[in-house]
Amino acid sequence: MTQTEIDVVDVPELLPARMLNEYAYCPRLFFLEWVQQQWADSGDTAEGSFHHRQVDVARGDAPLPEEEPDLLRAQSVSLSSTELGLSAKVDVIEGDSGAVRPVDVKRGKPPDVPEGAREPERIQLCAQGLLLREAGYR
């Protein structure tokens, strides 16, 4: 392999919303994780995975959008759209009166920023919101 060749593995057709977060945070990290599929756990990621395991278990049913339940709470909901080219496993979907919102569960306290979350996390949540809308939710 020459210096200009890059070891690229086959990547899936749909980009996980999480990878948009990675790209916004650090394009090189995105390339290593998504394109070259290199991953190394750190103490922080291992601890985060440990704490996150509770929302990784599907609980509650996400009703069909036309059902418009009065109150909705479902966790670990998988969404995808070939139209958007995206997929996501949403930690929690909350809603009332037919309107829903994705919730991303994080370890620790929220960052002290006016928006309540950093840009990479907001981008990921927006992608999840688009997937929910594409699925018929409002």
PAFILUM-901689 format. One line per field, with one value per residue: y, z, x of N, C-alpha, C in turn. Coordinates in Angstrom, 1 decimal, padded with zeros to 4 digits. Example, Ala and Ser with C-alpha at 12.3 -4.5 7.8 and 13.67 -1.06 7.14 Angstrom:
<rs>
n_Y <- c(-005.7 -002.2)
n_Z <- c(007.8 007.1)
n_X <- c(013.2 012.8)
ca_Y <- c(-004.5 -001.1)
ca_Z <- c(007.8 007.1)
ca_X <- c(012.3 013.7)
c_Y <- c(-003.3 000.0)
c_Z <- c(007.8 007.9)
c_X <- c(013.2 012.9)
</rs>
This chain:
<rs>
n_Y <- c(-001.2 002.2 005.4 007.2 005.6 004.4 002.4 001.3 000.1 -001.7 000.2 000.6 001.3 003.2 006.0 006.1 008.3 008.9 009.0 011.4 013.1 012.4 013.3 016.1 016.6 015.7 015.4 013.7 011.6 010.6 009.6 007.6 005.9 005.3 005.0 003.6 001.9 001.6 001.3 002.1 001.4 003.6 004.6 006.4 005.8 003.2 003.4 005.1 003.4 001.4 002.8 003.5 001.2 000.7 002.2 001.0 -001.2 -002.2 -000.6 -000.1 000.6 002.2 003.8 003.6 006.5 007.6 006.9 008.6 008.9 010.0 010.2 009.3 007.2 005.6 003.5 002.9 002.8 001.9 003.5 004.2 005.5 005.3 007.3 009.6 008.6 007.8 006.3 005.4 004.7 005.5 006.8 007.5 008.1 010.6 011.9 013.8 014.3 013.6 014.8 014.3 013.8 013.3 011.9 012.1 010.1 010.9 010.6 012.2 015.7 018.2 020.3 023.6 025.5 027.9 026.7 024.3 021.9 020.6 021.3 018.9 017.0 018.3 018.2 015.5 014.9 016.4 015.0 012.6 013.6 014.3 011.7 010.7 012.4 011.6 009.1 009.6 010.8 013.7)
n_Z <- c(000.0 -000.9 000.4 -000.1 -000.3 001.3 003.9 003.6 004.7 003.8 004.1 005.7 004.1 005.3 007.4 010.8 013.1 015.3 014.2 012.9 015.0 015.9 013.7 013.7 016.1 015.8 012.8 012.1 014.0 013.3 010.8 011.5 013.1 011.6 008.8 008.7 010.7 013.2 016.7 020.0 023.3 026.0 029.5 030.1 028.0 028.5 031.1 030.5 028.8 030.6 032.4 030.5 029.8 030.9 029.4 027.0 026.8 025.4 026.2 026.7 024.1 021.0 019.8 016.7 014.6 013.8 015.9 018.1 021.1 024.4 026.2 026.0 026.3 025.4 025.1 023.7 020.9 017.5 014.5 011.0 007.7 004.3 002.5 003.9 004.3 006.8 010.1 013.4 016.9 019.2 022.4 024.2 023.6 024.1 024.6 024.2 023.6 020.9 019.9 019.7 021.1 020.8 023.2 024.4 026.4 028.7 030.6 033.7 034.4 032.6 030.0 030.6 028.7 026.7 025.0 026.2 025.4 023.8 020.4 018.7 020.0 019.7 016.9 016.5 017.8 016.3 013.8 014.7 015.3 012.7 011.6 013.2 012.3 009.6 010.0 010.5 012.8 014.8)
n_X <- c(000.9 000.6 001.7 -000.4 -002.7 -005.6 -006.8 -009.8 -012.8 -015.8 -018.7 -021.8 -025.0 -026.7 -026.1 -025.4 -027.0 -025.4 -022.8 -022.9 -022.7 -020.1 -018.6 -019.1 -017.9 -015.2 -013.7 -011.6 -011.8 -014.3 -013.6 -011.8 -013.3 -015.7 -015.1 -012.7 -013.2 -012.0 -011.6 -011.1 -011.6 -011.8 -011.2 -013.2 -015.1 -015.8 -016.9 -019.0 -020.5 -021.2 -022.9 -024.9 -026.2 -028.7 -030.6 -030.3 -031.9 -034.8 -037.8 -041.2 -043.6 -043.3 -045.9 -047.8 -047.6 -050.1 -051.7 -051.4 -050.9 -051.9 -049.8 -046.4 -043.7 -040.9 -038.0 -034.8 -035.2 -035.3 -034.7 -034.9 -034.1 -034.1 -034.5 -033.5 -031.0 -030.1 -029.8 -030.8 -030.5 -032.5 -032.2 -034.3 -037.7 -039.9 -043.2 -046.2 -049.7 -049.5 -047.1 -043.7 -040.4 -036.9 -034.6 -031.4 -029.4 -027.0 -024.0 -023.2 -023.4 -025.3 -023.7 -022.5 -023.8 -025.6 -027.5 -028.0 -026.9 -024.1 -022.9 -022.3 -024.0 -026.5 -026.8 -027.0 -029.4 -031.1 -031.0 -032.1 -034.7 -035.5 -035.6 -037.7 -039.8 -039.9 -040.8 -043.4 -044.2 -044.9)
ca_Y <- c(000.0 003.4 006.3 007.9 004.7 004.4 001.2 001.6 -001.1 -001.5 000.9 000.4 002.3 004.2 006.5 006.3 009.6 009.0 009.3 012.9 013.6 012.2 014.1 017.4 016.7 015.6 014.7 012.6 010.6 010.0 008.8 006.4 005.0 004.9 004.6 002.5 001.0 001.5 001.7 001.7 001.8 004.3 004.5 007.1 005.2 002.0 003.8 005.5 002.2 000.7 003.6 003.6 -000.1 000.7 002.7 000.1 -002.3 -001.6 -000.6 000.7 000.5 003.4 003.5 004.2 007.9 008.0 006.6 009.8 008.6 011.1 010.2 008.3 007.0 004.4 003.6 002.1 002.7 001.9 004.2 004.3 006.1 005.3 008.6 010.4 007.9 007.8 005.3 005.8 004.0 006.6 006.3 007.6 009.0 011.1 012.7 013.9 014.9 013.3 015.4 013.5 014.4 012.3 012.3 011.4 010.0 011.1 010.5 013.4 016.8 018.9 021.3 024.9 026.3 028.4 025.8 023.1 020.7 021.0 021.2 017.6 016.3 018.9 017.7 014.1 015.0 016.9 013.9 011.7 014.3 014.1 010.3 010.6 013.0 010.8 007.9 010.0 011.5 015.2)
ca_Z <- c(000.0 -000.9 001.4 -000.4 -000.2 002.7 004.2 003.8 004.7 003.3 005.1 005.5 003.3 006.2 008.4 012.1 013.6 016.2 013.4 012.6 016.3 015.8 012.6 014.2 017.2 015.3 011.5 012.0 014.8 012.5 009.7 012.1 013.6 010.6 007.5 008.9 011.7 014.3 017.9 021.2 024.5 027.1 030.8 030.0 027.2 029.2 032.1 029.8 028.3 031.8 032.8 029.5 029.6 031.3 028.3 025.8 026.9 024.9 027.1 026.2 022.7 020.3 019.0 015.4 014.6 013.8 017.2 018.9 022.5 025.3 026.9 025.3 026.7 024.9 025.1 022.8 019.7 016.3 013.4 009.8 006.5 003.1 001.9 004.5 004.4 008.2 011.0 014.8 018.0 020.0 023.8 024.8 022.9 025.0 023.9 024.7 022.6 019.5 019.6 020.3 021.0 021.1 024.4 024.4 027.7 028.9 031.9 034.2 034.3 031.3 029.9 030.9 027.5 026.6 024.3 027.0 024.9 022.8 019.0 018.2 020.5 019.1 015.5 016.6 018.2 015.1 012.9 015.3 015.1 011.3 011.5 013.8 011.4 008.4 010.4 010.6 014.1 014.8)
ca_X <- c(000.0 001.4 001.3 -001.7 -003.8 -006.2 -007.5 -011.2 -013.7 -017.2 -019.5 -023.3 -025.7 -027.3 -025.2 -026.0 -027.0 -024.2 -021.7 -022.9 -022.1 -018.6 -018.0 -019.1 -016.9 -013.8 -013.8 -010.7 -012.3 -015.3 -013.0 -011.2 -014.4 -016.7 -014.5 -011.7 -013.8 -011.1 -012.2 -010.4 -012.2 -011.0 -011.9 -014.5 -016.1 -016.2 -017.8 -020.3 -021.2 -021.7 -024.1 -025.8 -026.8 -030.1 -031.5 -030.1 -032.9 -036.1 -038.9 -042.3 -043.8 -043.5 -047.1 -047.8 -047.8 -051.5 -052.4 -051.3 -051.3 -051.8 -048.5 -045.6 -042.3 -040.3 -036.6 -034.0 -036.1 -034.5 -035.3 -034.0 -034.8 -033.3 -034.7 -032.5 -029.7 -029.8 -030.4 -030.5 -031.1 -032.9 -032.2 -035.6 -038.6 -041.0 -044.1 -047.6 -050.6 -049.0 -045.8 -042.6 -039.0 -035.8 -033.8 -030.1 -029.0 -025.6 -023.4 -022.8 -024.4 -025.3 -022.7 -022.9 -023.9 -026.9 -028.3 -028.3 -026.2 -023.0 -023.3 -022.4 -025.2 -027.7 -026.8 -027.5 -030.8 -031.8 -031.1 -033.1 -036.0 -035.8 -036.1 -039.1 -040.7 -039.9 -041.6 -044.8 -044.4 -044.7)
c_Y <- c(001.2 004.4 007.0 006.9 004.6 003.1 001.5 000.3 -000.7 -000.9 000.7 001.6 003.5 004.7 006.7 007.8 009.9 009.4 010.8 013.6 013.5 013.1 015.6 017.7 016.7 014.8 013.5 011.4 009.8 009.1 007.5 005.4 004.5 004.3 003.4 001.6 000.6 002.0 001.2 002.2 002.6 004.1 005.2 006.4 003.9 002.3 004.3 004.4 001.5 001.5 003.6 002.3 -000.1 001.2 001.9 -001.0 -001.6 -001.8 000.3 000.5 001.9 003.1 004.1 005.7 008.3 007.7 007.8 009.6 009.9 011.3 009.0 008.3 005.7 004.6 002.6 001.8 002.9 002.6 004.2 004.9 006.0 006.6 009.6 009.9 007.8 006.6 005.9 004.8 005.1 006.1 006.3 008.5 009.3 011.9 012.8 014.6 014.7 013.9 014.6 014.2 013.3 012.8 011.4 011.3 010.1 010.9 011.9 014.5 017.5 020.0 022.7 025.8 026.7 027.5 024.5 021.8 021.3 020.7 019.8 016.8 016.9 018.4 016.3 014.1 015.5 015.8 012.9 012.3 014.2 012.7 010.1 011.2 012.2 009.5 008.3 010.7 013.0 015.7)
c_Z <- c(000.0 000.2 001.2 -000.3 001.2 002.8 004.6 003.7 004.1 004.4 004.7 004.7 004.1 007.2 009.7 012.5 014.6 015.4 013.0 013.8 016.2 014.9 013.1 015.3 016.7 014.0 011.5 012.8 014.0 011.5 010.3 012.5 012.5 009.3 007.7 010.0 012.8 015.6 019.1 022.4 025.4 028.4 030.7 029.1 027.8 030.3 031.6 029.3 029.5 032.3 031.8 029.3 029.9 030.2 027.0 025.8 026.4 025.9 026.6 024.7 022.1 019.4 017.6 015.5 014.6 015.0 018.1 020.3 023.3 025.9 026.3 026.0 026.3 024.9 024.2 021.5 018.4 015.2 012.2 008.6 005.3 002.4 002.5 004.6 005.8 009.0 012.4 015.7 019.0 021.5 024.3 023.8 023.9 024.2 024.7 023.6 021.2 019.1 020.4 020.2 021.4 022.3 024.3 025.8 027.8 030.3 032.4 034.1 033.0 031.2 030.2 029.6 027.3 026.0 025.1 026.6 023.9 021.4 018.5 018.7 019.9 017.6 015.5 016.9 017.0 014.1 013.4 015.1 013.6 011.0 012.0 012.9 010.1 008.7 010.6 011.9 013.9 016.1)
c_X <- c(000.9 000.9 000.0 -002.9 -004.3 -006.9 -008.9 -012.0 -015.1 -018.0 -021.0 -023.9 -026.2 -026.2 -025.9 -025.9 -025.8 -023.0 -021.7 -022.4 -020.6 -018.0 -018.0 -018.1 -015.5 -013.9 -012.8 -011.2 -013.4 -014.7 -012.4 -012.3 -015.3 -016.1 -013.6 -012.1 -012.8 -011.7 -011.4 -011.1 -011.3 -011.7 -013.2 -015.5 -016.6 -017.2 -019.1 -021.1 -021.9 -023.0 -025.2 -026.6 -028.3 -031.1 -031.3 -031.1 -034.2 -037.2 -040.0 -042.4 -044.0 -044.7 -047.0 -048.2 -049.3 -052.3 -052.4 -051.7 -051.1 -050.4 -047.6 -044.2 -041.8 -038.8 -036.0 -034.8 -035.2 -035.3 -034.4 -034.8 -033.8 -033.4 -033.7 -031.1 -029.2 -030.4 -030.0 -031.1 -031.3 -032.9 -033.6 -036.4 -039.7 -041.9 -045.5 -048.4 -050.1 -047.7 -044.8 -041.3 -038.0 -035.1 -032.6 -029.6 -027.5 -025.2 -023.0 -023.8 -024.2 -024.2 -023.3 -022.9 -025.3 -027.9 -028.7 -027.5 -025.1 -023.5 -023.3 -023.7 -026.5 -027.9 -027.4 -029.0 -031.6 -032.0 -032.1 -034.6 -036.4 -036.3 -037.5 -040.1 -040.9 -040.8 -043.1 -045.1 -044.4 -044.2)
</rs>
